[in-house]
Amino acid sequence: MNLQTYLTMDATEMAEQIKANKVNPAELMELGFQQMDKVNPTLNAVVHNRKERVIDEVTSFSATRPFSGVPFLLKNLSQSLKGEPITSGSKLLKDAKSGHDSNFVKKLRDSGVLFMGHTNAPEFGLKNITEPELYGPTRNPWNKDYSSGGSSGGSAAAVAAGIVPVAGSSDGGGSIRIPASFTGLFGLKPTRGRTPVGPGAGRQWQGAAIDFVVSRSVRDSAVMLDNLQVVEPAAAFNTPLFTKSLYDNMKKPFNNPLRIAYTTKSPVDTPVSADAQLAVDKTVKWLQNEGHIVEEKENDVDGIQLMKDYYLMNSGEISSVIQKLEKSLGRSLTADDVEIETWLLNEAGKSVSAAEFSASLASWDVAAAKMAAFHQTYDFYITPTTAFTAPKIGELTHSETMKKNLMNQISEADKLQQQELIYDMFLPSLTYTPFTQLANLTGQPAMSVPVYLSENGLPLGVQVMASKGAEDKLLQLASQMEQSNIWVGMNGNPMLPYKTARIDKY
């Protein structure tokens, strides 16, 4: 097999080729590293590779597993591999190594993938761009002057550039769907409690965050979810297992026309680009032509208040992280130890009372109840995934002057002013990505589907949300879209030598 052929294959096809003895895992791994060597110096998608170790592991793989021998990259955040670096994108943890495999990584290993290394991520996954001070920015394969998004920006860039066909990602506020939108990939955030957490933790970000993958094809995500879904007795949240194959189910037509709501209005009253509106309009017309009932309708959730409650949770969580780090390091941390977003959240979190933290989480449940009622009427809820195509590298990174101003303001502010300062600090980023956080706080599944290419040559996705546990329906819809002309996928990506990554026949 040559590199050009490797770049046209999804993970499912690679596994099929291995099982048919048409290619061996060592050959695939060598091609993956060849592509990494070619594109990573420009993109900075992979921050740690384990070439020597994984080549040794190739000899012990089992060809009986769904993704036996397929090259795979993990995200450098929560997806820990024993003995390997896991820095969470933080310069404070630049020498940290994991003492164990995470439960998510264990399930991935059971699927048969082979781990090439870890991808870039922003510090503690706090941003929708991937530009950590520790490693520098990850660039978009469509145009290196632009961001690949975050916090799974390294994984998205690696898949979009063909290093691997699928990569580990996580999503606590849109971190799978945002980079999928910016890089022309398929990104599914499963239902809360669907995939493994821990060990040592029963939830991530109070249930807002969940680990999964970003992929080039819908079927790769379907097969991955078939194999990664789990019920963990120790976890805070569990979702009943699918008893049938998601992969088989996604190929079935819907029995009846669907009722679908959509909006292009930002839930936090920020601007939405013409590109994002056109992407939704294109999707709506396609759905109507398919015979579905589609109407413009907003949900009843107060988006601004929900975001304030989200940031309050972030404040408490980061303060807890800093306390644990101070205890383990045996010293107090300073603003020089971490990035500005981390430090401001930490400072604001110190002032948050237990009652306020509890009340903020209760608001998530109110939003979940409203969305559950909404989905009694509508099968799907459609929005743009992102309000704009990708920002330029550095556009959403604070200048040194702005950092100093924020530091001064946070130290002088009362707790209410601190929370307002946090909201204002993230507002430029939130303006790009106001649509994704709702599904994290309600626990619903949501996906970004690549349907649009802007005049500036950058992709933009459309988000589809469904009721809890309805990933099967999302994957059905995505599969139908993938087989149609609405699917843009990797069309036009200059990093890859082919026109489309759509798999036309299952």
Secondary structure, DSSP 8 states (H G I E B T S, - for coil): --HHHHHT--HHHHHHHHHTTSS-HHHHHHHHHHHHHHHHHHH--EEEE-HHHHHHHGGG--TTSTTTT-EEEEETTT---TTSB--TT-GGGTT-B-SS--HHHHHHHHHT-EEEEEE---GGG-SSS---TTT---EETTEEEEE--SSSHHHHHHHHTTS-SEEEEEESSSTTHHHHHHHT-EEEE--TTSS---SS-S-SGGGT-EEEEEESSHHHHHHHHHHH----TTSS------SS-HHHHTTS--SS--EEEE--S-TTS----HHHHHHHHHHHHHHHHTT-EEEE---S--HHHHHHHHHHHHHHHHHHHHHHHHHHHTS---TTTS-HHHHHHHHHHTT--HHHHHHHHHHHHHHHHHHHHHHHH-SEEEEESSSSS--BTTTTS--HHHHHHHHHHHHH--HHHHHHHHHHHHHHHHHH--SSHHHHHHT--EEEEEEEE-TTS-EEEEEEE--TT-HHHHHHHHHHHHTSTT--TTTT-TTSSSS-------
